[in-house]
Amino acid sequence: MVKLKIMNELRPSLWRTCRVLANEPRLQLIRYLVEGGKSTVASLAMRVNIPPNLASTYLRAISARGLIQAEPKGRHVYYIAMPNVNVHGTAELLNALKHAFGTEMKNKEIIHYTTAFTHQRRIAIVKALQHRPMQPAELAARTSIPMTALLRHLSKLSNRDMAEVTKEHYRLAIPNNVYGHTLLLAALN
């Protein structure tokens, strides 16, 4: 039982990771760590203009997703933007975030792409579409998602450049930026 719990802790789901990333202050914390290197909770809280206890909570959530690591030193905890090698896909996602920050992609745009995958049903839809385009009825049957919910999720994926509709068939779309493309590949794995 303990072994199973440890394995689950080291395999965070993409949709939960995206929920952590789809938040302006948490994304700003990662941005500061990527740009400035190792930093304390208090220093990061001041830069993001949030209370230290909230910064600590946010940093623990990001760390639990494997995107940053904590290094306790005396009374302080330092965080650094370094992927947890035991968590599948975090190196690629962190590199994509670094690329997005380096190309001056705004947080709002990063969040726009991130919210494509903040629900497990959207990941199931993308996986179903990876082999071929499908009509909504076939996609609903294949994913067991009710039609109303399916159409809502397809709309979200389309608005996030991850899917498109042609002649009543939905198919995957490839985002034209490294970050969006990396998220799509993560969803397909």
N, C-alpha and C positions, 0 to 999 in steps of 0.2 A: 504494500500500500504506500509506504514512504517513497519507494523508488518511482512509482507511477506519479506521485505528486511532484517529485523533483523533475521528472521528464516533462510534465505539463508546464512547469514554471520556466523551463528552458525552450519551450516551443510556443511562444505567444502567437495568437492568431493575427492575421493581417488586419481583419476588420477592427479588432480591439486596438491594435497599434495605430491604425488610421484615426480612430476616435481620440487617442491621446494627441496625435499630431494636428488634428483639426481644431486647434485652439490657439488663438493669437499669443497669449502670454507663454504657453508651453513652447510654441514654435520659436518665439523670441529668445527664450532661455537656450534652446539648442543653437540658434544663430550666434548668440554671444559666446557660447562654448566653442563653436567651430571657428569663429573669428579671433577669439581672444585666448584660447587655450584653457588651462586649468584655472578653476575659480571656486571660491567659497559660496555657500548658500547666501550669506549676508550680502556679499558683493553682487551676486546675480540678482537678488531681490531688489537691491537699490537701482540697478540698471534697468530692470523691467518695471520698476515702480509698483511693486506688490509687497505685501507683508512677508517677512522671512518665513513664517510658518506655512504660508501658502506656497512660496517658492520651494520650500522643502518638500511639501506634498507633491507638487508638480514634478520636481526633479526625481523623486522616488518613482513616480508613475512612468516617467521617460526611461529611467534606469531599468525598471521591470520589463520594459519592451526590448531591452538589449541595445539601445542606441547610445547610451552614455554609461560611464562607470564612476562609482564613488570610491574615493580614497580617504579613509579616516586618518587624520594626523593630529594627535593630541585632542584638543577640545573642538577642533574644526573638522568638517567634512569637505573635501575638495571634489569637484566633479570635472570630468574631462570627456570630450566627445570622442569616444572610442567604442567600437562595437564589441559586444560580448561574443566571443568566438563560438560559444556553445549555443547561440541562438541563430538558427538558420535564417539567412537572408538579411541580417541586420547590416552587414558590411556593405552590401549593394545599396540598401536603402539610405544608409548614412552617407555614402559616396554621392548618391543622387541628390540628397539634400545639400551637401557641400557644393555640388555643381550648381544647383539652383541658387544658393546664396552667392556663389561666385559670379554668376551671370546676372546678378541683381534682380532676380525674380522676387517679386513682392510677396510678403506673407499671405496676402489675400489670394493671390494666384496659386500659391502652394496649397493652401487650404481648399481652394476650388477643386484641384485634382485629387487631393486626399479624400475629400468627401464622396468621391465615386465609390470608395470601398469601405465605408463606415458601417456597412450592414452585410452580414454573411450571405444574404440572398443575392446581392449584387455580384458577389464572388461566384456563387453557383451559376448565375446567368452567364457570366463571362466564360466560365469553364465549359458550359454547354455550347456556347457559340464558337469556341475555338476551332471546332472541326468543320463547321459549315454554317451558312446563314439559315435562319429558321423563321417561320411565321410565329406570331405570338401564341396561337393555340398549341402548336407543337412544342414550343419552348415551355409553356405552362405545364404540359403533360410530362415533359422530360425532367423538369426541376421540381415538380409538385408544388409550385407557387400559384396561389389563386390569381385569376386573371387581373383583377383590380390591382392587387399588389404588384404583380408582374409589370403591368403597364407603368405604374408609378416608378418602379425601379429602373425600367428601361428608359424612361424619360430622364431620370437622374444620370444614368450612364451616358446617354446621348448628349446631355448638356455638359458633361465633363469630358467629351471627346473620346470616350471609350467604346461607344457603339454608335451605329448609324442605321437608318432605315432606308431601304431601296426596294421599290415594288412590293411593299407589304412584308418584306423579309428584313429581319434585323441581322446585322453582322458586326463583328469586331471592327473597331477603328483604331488606328495607331496614333496616339498623341504625338504632336510635333516637338516635344521637348523631352529631355533626358529624364526628368523627374516623373512625368506622367507615364512615359514608356516603361520605366523601372517598376512603377506601381502595377502596371498592367501585367508585366512579366511575373511579378510576385504573385498576383492573383491567379495566374495560370499554373503556377507550380504547386 
